[in-house]
Amino acid sequence: MQKQVEQVLSLRLSRVLEDIGVNRYMLTKRRRTWLIKETGMTISETLQGRNKKYYHYGSQSEGTTTPGMQSDIDTLSCIADIPVILDWDEWQQGNSHLLAIYTDQLPPQHCWLQRLRHDLPLPETQVKLPGDVKDNEGRVMHTNTLMECYDDISHRGELVQHGSSISLNTNAYVIAYHCVSLPTECQFLFHRPRPGHWPKPDTLARARQAGVFLVPQGYSESPSRSIRCRSSALHVTPHDPCYPQSKWEWRFSTSMMERLLMFDMNTVQCKAYVFMKILRKTFLKPVVGDRLSTFHMKTAMLFTIETYPPDVWREENLVQCVIYCMTTLRRWLKVKYCPHYTIARVNLFAGKLFEYEFPTLSAMLSPLMESNMPYISKIDIDFLGVKVIHISRGLVDEYNERMKNNQVITSYLDEECSKSLIATYQQALCLFSFYSAEELSSHITEQLQILQHILEHGTYLEQEVATMAKPLWLGTLASFLASRFIHLRQPIKWDILNLYQSSLDSDLLSSRLKFASMLYCNSQYDAAANYLIYCEGLLEPEVWQLCSCAGRVSTEPSSRFLDKAEHSSNKDIMQKFTAICVHFMPQEMCCVPESLVYEMFRTVQDEDREQRRQSNHYKWMDLAVIDCIPFLYYLQYLTYRQLKMHSRKHAAQEKLRHYIHTDSQGHGHIDTALNMLGNCYELENRLDVAWICYSTSLEFYTRNNAANWHVARILHQRLHR
């Protein structure tokens, strides 16, 4: 009888976990989304000439989270052009290297890093870079104060140190180096005795090739004694030559191995792990905070999967599987030792829990291991407790609830993927906006060559990102070249028109509107009017107008979008259902309606600059950035005005006004939309209404708003009548 009760509870718990996103489909979608995001970030670095690789580790990329858990985003940035080597035989001419140094004083999982010369297999003898010091043997050592040298990161917000990571808001950002060879202690997984059924042989084979990262974290229990060293470029007072030992230490991290292991877990195992994390957050975190972390839970999970046979991991046995994992954790708490799954001689409790907390936590686990889970009603995360109770009473339509929750998660993942691609493109545009015409043409061509190389030789994920990124750059190149021809009053060449044609599938509307804007600015009004009618026909209810600019609120996707997106590829979502902001650099000025050129010069006063200094993400303000839908109506107004189609002109103006006051709800670039409407009224010689539009725009965004220019213009006109 007890067994049957446990099986029924297991099935109910399994259904609720599926409802909140722990199911095979959402696991796969989460993992793919974050792999694409990290691939896009890496390609962005490549396009900007930097050899950096990004990785998203932890709950988000593993798929082992839910909306209610509010998991942070763990990002690792690997400096790929400075490899770490374990032996001099691995040194290669032309590359900068760091040599891992071991001493008897160093704790397990830690080493020092010595700087080597790039031209000869010899140690470096001069301190040249921040983060380097000389020891008393004359060796140039790289300390783990690396984060202090990255000023660009400090502009993103307040930094908070958490072990090897720096928190930016609620997320963790780690800068690391990579070592392709495995240190002896990191080969623990492959040599220790195991039952053998898990991990799978192919997973172990890939894990052997994963290498390790060196992250800037000293041992939590290193003695506070100092090591005598010479003055360096670190952020210390010049007269202080002493460094704590922990400042020299770098920790081996097997994050890639752990990711492969997590990806090897089946759905039931993921459900058990997520439920363990929910229990930790609900009952244990209030007592010890994050000192008993999700990594402890993950480690218990991995050892438990390895220990118990595969046939126990079934839906109807979920409760017992959770108990098995809790049993593993409680055993470690009793002996005050938590082994690392992939690294030998490491106690994960060291420096985390206090002595008196071990028996307390062990006692707290006992009631959580009862098979009838009497505590489940107290779990508020994702309303899990309420849902289990409702299912037990037959009060929940499981299918509809599951679909609703999965759509919410899908929306979040689609937004993350799209924003990552747009951010990559936007960052490069901001960088290129200061280049000369010749430099810009060369750099965009180089971007396209790199993307083409990725399309031909990259991994599947790299090819997917490049496929979505390339049309954006083709559209930018076309617009830039067309702007030059318009400026010179020369006809647009066919090869430029072909570039426009190749760019149209960047997303649903932005590249198409750049083409329509070029037609208008080139006085091809009939062609522009016809093409804008076509663009307006693409505005179906499922279209999502997405703005990813810092300081602006993105529009929420509609239910129709969610229906379409839930089972669509990222490429289809972007090209068929998403309308991203339209971006123009100053070099594209002749392809932009005259009034919108002011958007490129919105930063005027010291107060404007001060606001922008608060975040590195405000660089988009050097561009003209417009939401697609209001830009479409504005272009229609301007085009019909030139064609003297007065009824259509006023209809387009009314659509723009209705969008601003009803549809937009203040989201996106509402300030720019109001500035466009104000310009419409100016062209109608209704300066009083135009003044109201510009003033309203300034009410939304007082600083870095081109409306300041328009207000000044109108004021000047009135004073000089």
Phi, psi and omega in degrees: 000315179299322179296319180294318178300318180295321179293318179297316178297321178300315181294321178294315179297320179298320180294319180294319178298323174297318181300325183264014169109003179262078177218166187302317182298312183288327175301313181295318182293318178300311183298316181295319180301311184285332173293321177294319179300313182291326177295318178297319179296321179294317178297323177301317178296320179298317180296333180264011174080018180247142181261074179238145175237138181250146177221138173255113179250167177097198191301320184297308183285336176285337185085004186264058177211172178222165180303320184288341180283341177050050181292143178280176182250115181265118182242130175247126178252114184261125177279093194285338183272007173233083181286153173263135178241154179261342184215151181298334180297340182273355181294138178232135183295140178095344181255141169283139182229158168238131181260127178286126182247130177249144172224166179295336183280343185283140178285167176302150175076006183232155176207175168255160179240121180257134180282133179245158176286153181267343185262333181222149179286067182224156177293149171288143183244349182243138175280116185241337189237152172301144181091001178252145175219163174255135175271182184285357174259004178085006179279141176271113184251145180260115183276168184270019175273024183308320186300330182293342184271354184259082184296330183295330179288324184296341180279353183275350181149185182290133181262137178230127183279130174226091182063237181276353187253158172246126179274129172250107191062243181256003185257159183250133182233123183237133172258133188215168170246164182240144176234121184286334179273151179263121172301159184305315183292339180271003173263009182305318183300327188269349186242339183285156179295137177216156175302324172109345182280340180207139001291159180293152182304319181291329176293317178296322180296319178290323180297325178298330184267359188283337184070190180225158173258150172252112183252148186281081179214123174280164181293135186297336182244023176297143178296152184276008180297156183258156175248131183289126180213166180271160183298145182221188182273011179289166181279069175225164177290140186302330185276357183259104185265014187252141177230137172298149181301324183298338180287345181266343192271140174240140184257135173288132178236130180256042185303320181292320175302314182296323177298315180299321178293318179295322178291343180274353181283144176275177187297319181296319178296321176295321178296317179297319181293315179298319179294323175300318179294323177295319177297318179300312184292326184280316190249327186264323181300321178301340183266313186239007181065213181270011177290334163259101195260174175295336178292326174296320178295318180298317180298317177299321180297313182297315179295325180291317178299320180294326187279318187266147184295156184299330187285355178278342186272078180233156181306314184285356180245016187300316181301316180294325177297319177297319179296320177302316181294319178295326177297317178300314182294319181293325177299319179292322179297325181292325180263359177060036181215121177244108182288152173278141185288327186245354184231131184284153170062030179245128174257108184290350175275345184298129179074007182251297186260146175278159185303318185286347184277339182299307179295328179297312181293321178300318178293325180292332180288332184304310179292337178285348182260009177286135188291339179269359176043063182296343184275354192298330180293343182273358182274114183268338184302124181057022182054034185300314182298315180298318182294320178297317179296317180296320178297320181296336180259004178072032186254005185239131171277095190300319184296310181297319180296318181296316179298317181299312182292320180296325179293321177299315180293318179301318179301315180297316182291318178298320179295317179299316182294313181295316181297325180296316179296315182295319180298320178301314180293316184294320180299316180293321178300316180299321179293317185284343186296345181259002182278156172288167182301317182293317179296318182296314179301318180295318183289319179295319177300320178296320177301315182293325177294319178295315180297322178294321177298319178295320179297329183270330189232355185280176175289172181300317179294319178298320179295322179296316179295316181296325178298322179279332183277325187301314180301327178299317181286327176297319178295321179294316179298317179299314182294320179296314180293319179297322179300321179294319181291321178295319179299322181274001181058042177247152179293146179289129183284159181295326181293331176289318177298325177293324175297316176303314181301321181286345184266350194295339182264022177299316171206195185290320193230327194301313180290327177295321180288330174295322177294315179297323179295320177297317179300317179297312183292340178265013177064023176265070192291320179297315179296319179296316181299315180296319182290326178292326174298318177298315180299318180296328178293342178279349184279076176275165181301336182277355183288133180249118176274110189253127174241125181247014183284137177300138179088359178238147183263125181285146176291139178287139178291148180280167177296328178294320176298315181299320178299317181288320189283334189303325182238030177250155176287162178300322180296315180294320179301316181290315189276335186250333189233358185240133175243105182273169179300149174271128183246133174233130171275163176304329180290350177258018191304324183283355175255014182240134174307143190308319183295330183280347177298329179301333181297336180281351184231042185284337182272109187235306187271165178298325179296325176297313181295323180297319177298318182291331178292343182287341181210135177289348185273002179271010181295340178300342182290351173279354180252168165266115183238123187227140173291146188297312189295309178295327178295321177302311182293323179295315177298322177297315179302310183297319183292313180294330176296317179293328180274000180058034173266084192293320181294317178292324178299312181291328177295318178295320178296321178293322176298319178296316179298317180295320178301313184295314189272344184234302189286321188289328184053031177078009183273166176065210182272064181296329178296317179292323178298317178294324177295323177293318178296320177301321178294324176301315180292326176299316180293339175271003182062033176251073187294332180295318179287323177300318178301319179297318179299312181294323179294320178295321176302318180290337175291325177289311183222104184288321184261153177051052181231124181296347178301334177301320178295317184293320176298318180296321179297312181297318179299319179296318179298318182291324182287338185247024175284000000 
